[in-house]
Amino acid sequence: MKKNHLKLIAAALFIGTTFTIYSCSKDDDSTPTITPVGIAVDPTNFKGDITNGQIVTLDPTKVYKLTGAVNIKDGGKLVIPAGTRIIATLTTSFIIVEQGGQIYANGTSGSPVLLSASSTTSGSWGGLVICGKAPINTGTSGTSELGNSTYGGTVSADNSGSLSFVRIENTGAVYTGTTKFNGLSLFGVGSGTTIGNVSLVNSANDGIHLYGGTVNLSNIVSINNLDDAFEWTDGWNGTATGIYTKRKADGIGNTGIKGTNNTSNPDASPRSNPIIKNVTFLGATTGESNAIKLKSGTYATIDNAVTSNWTTGVNIESDSTVAKFNGHKKITNVLFNTTATKVSLKSTAGANVPIVDTTYTEKADAVGAGNGILVPTWATGWSGL
């Protein structure tokens, strides 16, 4: 009897153990419950600091009302899952990642992260600002004109987090005086940061602006902005592969790309010298109608570009920039579609410079961002196109 009793106990223990393991397996497959901490506790009043050691993860089932500034401090992390919506309610609302802070906003093509405003008017809120520790040419470090945070340094591979399948809308509110936010402002952001499949829509200023740094970009949409779609200054040395820009239907806006080294010192080091590939710029013949404008000492390499409906396809200004491009095949495989003047070169004094034949090359079947003047496949849906 004792033997039989022991066998029954052993069998019961085995069944219980098996059941426990199975239950854990089922739990692992379920969606984890997000327990809000810090500034995420009240989604109706989302603002404040994320401090050193804090990881704030948002709940994609909730809508977060951005009622002021969110400051991600050194050592803090903000995690924004796919499908999360952050809606700004005030023009003073913005999100800033300070040096050492990180943001992880990772959506999917079917469930992007949305940063927008309660109003669809451009300039309804600030935007997203990221400050890193990568090199700039305005000094060893600087203070961002947006958010007044330190940026720049010597850490080329600095990591401020990742953005993927993110749409940023209705930005560009005035920060102070005549200074406006951009949709996405990248101050000295390093190459350890991942930015791809990001859409900037309806900014009252630039769609995206890079202030130095070494960050690499891919699949960027910038449409319906009131100033430049894509701008760099202050020594940006990174890559951008896949850019699609479009001016507003009423013609308001400026360049597709504006590239600058340093307006005060065109030969400042490190010199802006990005590699740009697979780009489409759709414009208008009003305002600053340049698909690509390069000036104030910037260098660059541009390949596989489509321009459409511009007064000038490529406008190159200032002596050092003209010297770099004129005759050196730094702009290749371009399709100029309904573009009145393909390329223009001007000295620092404003005089026209004769264009050497080998300054650029054309390609009648260039596809630009992927589909010529049409929306590229990679941008469909999630980007607002």
N, C-alpha and C positions, 0 to 999 in steps of 0.2 A: 504493500500500500504506500509506504514511504517513497519507494522508487517512482511509482505512478504519480504521486503528488508532486514530486520534484520535477518530473517531466512536464506536468501541466504548467507549473510556474515558469520553467524555462521557455516553453512555447509562448506563454503570454508575454514574457519579456521580449522575445524575438519579434512578435507581432507589433508590440508597442514601439520598439525601436524602429522597425520598418516604417510604421505610420508616421513617426516623428520626422524621419528623413524625407519622406514624401511631402509632408506638409511644408517643410523648409523650402523644398524645391518649388512648390507651387507659389510660396510667398516671394521667392526670388524673381518669378516671372511677372508679378504684378507691378503696377505703377506705384512707386514709393510715395508716401504722404509727405508733403513739404511742410515743415513746421516753420512758420515765419519768425524771423529774428530781426532785431534792430529796426531799421527804417522801413522794413517790409511788413511790419505788424499791422499797420493800417493802410490798406491799398488806396483809400480815399484821400490820403495826405502823405504822399510819397515824396520825401525830401530829407536832407540831412547828411551826416557823415557816415562813411563806412571806414572804420578805423583799423589799425594794425592788428592782424590776427582774426578779424571778422570776415566770415564768408556769408554773404547775403544772397540767398537763392530765391528767385521770384516764382510764383505759382502761375503757370500758364492758363489756368482756368479763371483767373481774376484779371480785371482791368485796373491798372495802376494810374492814379491821377497824380501827375507830376506838378506839385504846387509850389515849387521853389527849386533851389539848386541841390543836386546830389553830388557830393564830393567823395570820390573813392581815394582815400588817403594811402600813403606808403604802407604796404603790407595788407591792405584791404582788398577784397574781391567781390565783385558783383557778377552773379551768374543769372543770365536771362535765357530760359529754355525756349525751344521752338514754340511758336504760336502766342507768345506773350505780347501784350499790348500795353504800351506806356503812353498815356495821353496827357500832354501838358495843358494846364488850364490858365497859365499866366505868361506874359511876355518875358518875365524874369526867370522863368524855368529853364534849366539846362542841366546837362550831365557832364562832369569833368572827371577824368582819370588823372590823378597827379603822379609824379615820378614815383615808381615803386608800387603803385596800385595796378590792379588788373581788372579788365572787363571781359567776360565770356558771354557774348550774345550770339548764339548759334541756332539759327532756324534751319528750315529745310525749304526746298522749292515749293512744296505744298503747304507749308506752315511757317512762313517767315516771321521773324521778330519785327514788330512795328513800333517805331518811335514817331509820334505824330502830335497833333494838337486838337483841341476841341473845335477849333475854327480851321477851315480849309484855306484861309488867307495866308499868303507868304508873310513871314515875319511874325507869326503867332507865338513862337517860342524861340529859345536860343538854338540849341543843337547839341551835338556830341563833340566834346573836346578831349583829346588824349595828349598827355605830355610825357615824353620819354627822355632817355639819357643818351641818345645817339648824337653824333657830331652835327653842329650847325656852323655857319660862317659869320655870325653876327657877334661872336665872342665865345668864350669857353662854355658859358651858359647864358640864359636870358630869362626874362619874365614874359609869359604869354600875354599877348594883348587881349586875350579872352580868358577870363578866370583868374588872371594875375598869379599864375603858378610857375614855378621854376621848370625850365626845360633845357635840353641839350646836355652835352658831356662827351665822354670818350667811349661809351659802351655801345659799339655798333650793333651788337646782337641783342640789345635790350628787348625784353619781352613785356609788352603791356596787355597781353591777352589775345583774344581772337574775335573777329566779326565775320559771320557767314550767313548769307540769306537774311540780310537786314535791310529794311526800307525806312528811310529817314525823311520825313515830310514836313512842309510848311514852316521851315526854320528861317533864321536870319534876323531875329529881333535885334534891336540896338542894345549893345552892351554898355557903352558909355560914349558920350559925344557923338562922333560920326562913325565910330567903330561898331560894325555889325558882326554877329555870329555868321558862320558858314554852316552848311548842313553837317559836314564832318571836317573838323580842324585837327591836323596832325602836327604837333610841335615836337620835333626831334625824336620821332618814333623810330624804334630800332627794328632790325630785320628779324628778330625773334618773334615779332608780332605778326599774326596771320590776319590778312584782310582780303576777302574774296567774296564775290556775289553780294555787293552792297549797292543800293540804289538811293540816289539823292534827288528828291523831287520838290520843286516849287519853293526854293530858297529865295529870300529877299537879297541874298548876297551870292557868294560862290557856292557851287554844289559841294566841292571838295577842295581843300587848300592844304598843301604840305609845306611846312616851314622847316626846311632842312630834314635831317634824318636819313635813314637807310631802309625804311620799310618797303616791302614789295607788295604790289597790288595785282589782283586779277578780277576780271569780270565786274567792271564798274559801270553803272548806269548813272547819268547825270542829266536830268531833263527839266525844262520849264523853269529854269532859274533866272533871276533878274540880273546877275552879273556873269562871271565866267563859270563855265561848267566844270573845269578842271584846271587848277592853278598850282604851280610850285614856285618857291622862293628859298633863299637862304641856305643853299647848298644841298638840296635833296639829291642823293645818290642811291636810287633803287630802280626797280623795274615796274612797268605797268603793262600787263598783257590782257587785251580785251577791254576796250573802252567804247561806250556808245553814248553820244551826247546829242541833245536836240533842243533847239531854241523854242520858246513859246510860240503858239500859233499867231499871236498878234505881233510877233517880231521883236518883242522886248527881250533884252539879254545882250551878252557880249560874246567873247571868244569861245571856241570849243576847248582849246588848250591855250593857257598863257604860261610861259616859262620864263623865269627870271633867276639870275644868280644873286645879285645884291645891288639894290638901286643906289646905295651910297658908295659902294666900292665894287665895281663890276668884276674885278679880278680877285675878290676875296676867296679864301680857301677854307674848307673844301668847296670846290666849284660845283654848282649844280650840273649833273651830267647823267640823267636817267636814260634808261633804255625803254622805248615805247614801241609796242607791237600790236597789230591787229586792232585798228581803231576806225570808228566811223563818226563823222561830225556833220550833223544836219543843222543848217543855219537859217539866216535871214539876211537880207541886204540892207537892213537898217542898223543904226548903232555902230559898235565896233565890230565890223563884219569881217573877222579873220577866223578861219577855221583853226589855224595854228599861229600863235604869235610868240616869238622867241626874242628875248632882249636882255639888256643889262648884264652881259657876260655869261649867260647860260650856255652850256653845251648840251647836246642830246643826240641820241640815235633814234630815228623814227622809221619804221618799216611796216608796209602793208596798211596803207591809210586810204580811206574814202572820204572825200569832202563833197558836199552838195549844198547849193543855194547860198554861196558866199560871194562877197565882193572880191576877197583875196583868199587864196588857199593857204599859203604860207607867207607870213610877214616876218622878216628878220631885221632887227634893228640893233644899233650900237656896234662900234668898231670891232671889239673883241669877239662878239657873237658872229658878225658877218664874216670875219676872218676864219673862224672855225668851220663855217658851213659852206662858204663860197668855193665851189670846185672840189669838194671833198666827199661827195656821195654819202652824206650823213642822213639824207632823207630819200628813201627808196620805195619803189613799187607803190606809187600813188595813183589813184583814180580821181581826177578832178572833174566832177560832174556838175554842170551848170555853175561853174566858178569863173567869174569874169577875168580875174588876174590870177594866174597860177602861183607865181612866186614873186615877191618884192623884197629887195634889199636896200636898206638905208643906213648911212653912216650915223655916228653919234650926233653930228651936226645937222642931220636931216636930209643930206644929199642922196640922190639915187645912186646906187652902186651897180655897175654892169654885172649881169649874172653869167657866170661861167657855166658852160654846158653840163659839166659833170657835178653840178650842185645837187641835182635830184634826178631820179629816174621815175618814169611812169609805167603803169601796168593797166591795160584796158579791162582786165578781168579781176582786178584786185577785189577781195571780198571784205576787207576791213575787219569789223568786229565779228564777222562770220556770215553775213547775209547781204553784203553790199549796203544799199541805203535802207534796207528793210530791217525790222527788228531781228536781232540774232536769236537763235533758238534758245541759247542759255539764259536769255533775259525774259522769256515769255512768262507772264503770270505774276510771279512773286514780286517783280520789280515795279509794278504799276503800269507796264506796257501791255 
